Amino acid sequence: MRRPPKNRVLATVALSVCAGLLGACGGGGSEESEAPSDSPPTSAEEQVPSGSFSSLSYNVAGLPQGINPDQFPEQHIPLMSPLLDEYDVVVVQEDFAYPDLLRAEASHEFQTEPHPGPAELNPIGRETAAVGDGLNVFSTLRLGELDRVPWRTCGDASGDCLSLKGFAATTLQLDEEVSIDLYTLHLDAGGADTAVRADNLEQLAAHLQEQADDAVLLGGDWNLNYDEDPDGEQLRSFMAATGLQDVCDVVDCGADDDVIDRFLFRSGDRVSLTPTSHRFERDVFVNGAGGPLSDHDPLAVEWDWTATS
């Protein structure tokens, strides 16, 4: 059963009580009665919307079966589908060939339409593209329109030019008047394609800077490690340029503080975001033999949010 998002409104109310004592005339008697206070009552704080939600980022390894001999999406993606319901917001990557299987038992009210394929949507005219971007979102919270942006460059080291990998952006409605920008992404994968990933990050940073005041939640397959060169410098420079933080800079991630599947985030002028947990669901997304359903582990992060204006 999915844990529902806890959108709650916090308010505190101050009470002021004044009493006056009136003296009575004659016979030494006295009489008590209430009288208005000369001091003004304390103002009640404005109601501040706040809440929490859970999120998951998962590369579902959805290339056609047989391309990766150690992956079995036709058997594994149906097992993933009902497990997604445990999370309020799910961003996925490599949702390529089996979108119906992934959605079959996922009951999120808001689900983005799968990429229709490069024959129908190929804004950069990449002639080598055989599949779309593989990026989608499932959510119990209202989503805006999904904007799919392919990387302007690709590398040949891992066959990335056969796809339209990039990032996809939408809005996530936390409350009636509170929203954040939500992204899912998949960076170039080739080990030798460091210059291509640098260009991916530059393209994404320019997009984020167009909405510099917005709160952002960005999950995906980054194909970058802090302890590798030049990956670490590229990632930290990107974060400095965009004001983003890694969840593991706030929450103790233990031995999982440098896995390529990660969430970055920032607060905005109107809402504050705070991660409260970080865990890879390695014991949840497994087949009958206890093996993983993908070559990536699903990352779950829980969040608190508070409106700031």
N, C-alpha and C positions, 0 to 999 in steps of 0.2 A: 504494500500500500504506500503510495507516495506521501511523504511528509509535506503537508500543505505549506505554502509560504506564509510566514507570520507577519502580515502587514498590520502593524499596530500603531495607534496614535497615543502619544504620551502627553499628559497634561498634569500640571500641579496647580492647586488652587489654595490661595492663602485666605484665611478667615480673620476678620477683625470684629471683635466684640467689645462694645463700650457700655459701661453702666454708670449711672449717676445716682448720687444719694441726695435726696431733697430733705432739708430739715423741716420739721413740723412745728407749728406754733401751739403754745398753750399746753399745760399739764405735763410738760417735759416729755410728751410722746413724740414718736418719729414715724415716718411713712416712707417706704421705698418705692421708687418707680424708675423705669428705663428712660434715659434721655439720650439724644444724639451726641456722638463724640465730636470733639473739636478737631481730632486728627483724621486725615483721609484714610480710607482702607488701602491695604496693600494691593497692588495691581496683580492680577493673575497672569502667569506666563502664557504666551500664545501657544496654541496647540502645535506640536512639531511632529509631522509624519515621520515614521521610521519603521523598520522591519528587517526581515532576514530572508535569505533564499539559498538554495543549494545549486551547485553547478557541476557540470562534467564536461571535460574535453576528451575526445576519443577519436583516434585514427582507426577507422573500422576495417581497413585492409580490403576495400571493396572493388579491387580490380577483377576483371573476369577470371574465373577459376582456371588454373593452369599456367597463368603468367608467372606467378610466384609459386614454385612447386611446394613450398612449405606452408602455404596458406590455403584454407578451405572455406571460402566465403559462402558457398552454397549451403554448407552445413552449419557454419558458425554464426552468420548474420541473423538467422531466425532465432538463435539463442540469445543474441544481444537485445533484440527488439523489446521484450517485456521488461528487461532489466533497466532500460532507460527511464521507466516510469518512476523510479526512486528519486529522480533529480528534477528540480523545478526548471532548470535551464540546461540544455545539452547542445554543445557545439561539436560538429563532427567534421572529419576530413576523410578523403578517399571514399566518399559515398558515390561511387561511380556506376557500377553495373547492376546493383541489386537494391535500388531505392524502395521498391515495393516490399521486399522482405524486411528491410530495416523498419519500415513503418507499420508492418502488419499487426503488431501487438503493442505499439506505443500509443498511448491515449492522450498525449499532450494536446490541449485545445488548439495551440498555435504551432504549425509546422510549415517551414518554407518549402516551396515547390522545388524539386530537383532541377539541376541544370539541364536544359533540353538537348545539350550536345552542340558541338562546334558548327554543325550545319545550320543551326538556327540562331545561335548566340556566340559570336566570335568577333568582339569589337576591335580586336587588334589584327584581325585577318591572318592569324597564324595557320599557314597551310599544312603544317605537319601535325596539327592537333587532331587526335583521334577520339579524345574524351573531353568532358567539360572540366569544371574546377573541383568537383567532389566535395563542396562546402555546403553545409546546411545547418539549420537550427531547429530544435524542438523546445517548446516552452509552455509552461502553465500560465505565464504572464504575457500580456499582449505584446505582439511584435509589430514593428513598422515594416515598410517595404524593404526587401533585401536588395542591396546594391552590390553586384558582383564586379570585381575589378581584377582582371588578370595581370600578372607581372608583365612588364614591357620587355623584359629579357628572360631568356631561359638557357639552361646548360645541357650539354649532351651527355655528361658523365653518368647520369642516372635516367636518361630518357625523358627528362622533364619537358622537352619540347613537343612530346606527344600529347600533352595535356594543356589545359588553360588554368593551371594552378595560379593562385593569387590570394586575395583576401575578399571577404564578403562582410558587409556592414549593414546593421539595422538598428532600430531603437528598441529598448526593452522598457516597458512601462511598469514601474515599480508601484506607483500609486496614481490616483486620478490626475495629479499635476506634477508628478515626479518621474523622470525617465533618465536613462543613461544610454550611451552608445555602446553597442555590443558588436564584437568582431570575432570571426573565425578565420584562420589563415593556415596556409601550408607553404613554407619556404622551399626554395630549390634544394634538392637532396644530394646532388653530386658532391663527393668529398673534395674534388678538385675545383669545384665551381665557387670558390670563395668570393670572387669578384661579382658573380651573379647574385649571391646572397646579399652582398653589400648594396647592390643596386635595388634589390627587393626592399631592403630596410629603408633606403633613401626614398623610394617611391611611397612606402607606407607612412613614413615620417611627414612627408609633404602633405599627405591627405589628413593626417591627424592634426597638423598645425592649422588647418582650415577651420577646425572646431576646437580651438585651443582652450575654451572655457568649459567644455563638456566633460562630465565624468565618463570614464572609458573602462570597459572590461574586454580583454582581448585574450582569447584562448586558442591554442592550436599546436601544430607540429612545426617547431621552429628550426629543426635541423642545425642547432647551434649549441655548443657547450662552452661554459665559462673557462674551463681549464684547457681549452685548445686554442691555438693561435692560427688565424687572427679572429676566431669566433668570439672569444670573450671580449676583446676590444670592440668589435663591431656591435655586439649586443649592448654593452654598457654605454657606448656612445649614442646608440639609438635611444636608450632609456633617458639619457641626460637631455637629448634634444627634444623629447616629447613629454617629459615629466612623468613617465611611467615608472612603476616599481614592480619588481618581481615579488610574487606572494612569499617566496622563501626569504626575502629581505625583511619580512614582517613576522612570519610564522616559522617556528622551528620545523624544518623539513627533514632533519636528520640526514641519513645517507641518500635521500632522494632530492637533494638541493640542487642537482645539476643534471636533470633529465631533460631531453629535448622537447618533451611535451610539457608545456607550462602555461600559466596564466600571468599576464601582466595587467596592471590596473592603475588608475589615478582617480582621485576625487575631482569634483568640479565646483563651479561657483554656486550651484544649487543643491548639490547632494554630496555627502561624504560616504565613501566606500571603505570598508575594513574587512579583510579576510580573517576568519577565525579558525580555520582548519585547513589541512592539506594532507591528502592521502591518495595513494594509488590503489585502486580496487582490484588488486591482483587475485584475491581469493573469491571475488564475486563473479567476474566475467570469465568463466571457465566452462569447458565442455565436460562431458560425463566422466572422462578420465582425469579431470583436474587440470588439463592443459589450457593455456591461454587461447582466447578466441581471435586474437589479432597479434601481429608482431609489435604492437604498441600497447602499453598498459593504460587503462582509462584513469584519468586524473580527476578526483573530486575535491572541490573547494567550497566551503560554506562562507557566506558573506553577511555582514550587518550593514545597513545603510540608514542614514539620517538626512532628512532635508535640512539645508542650511539657510534657505531664504524662501 
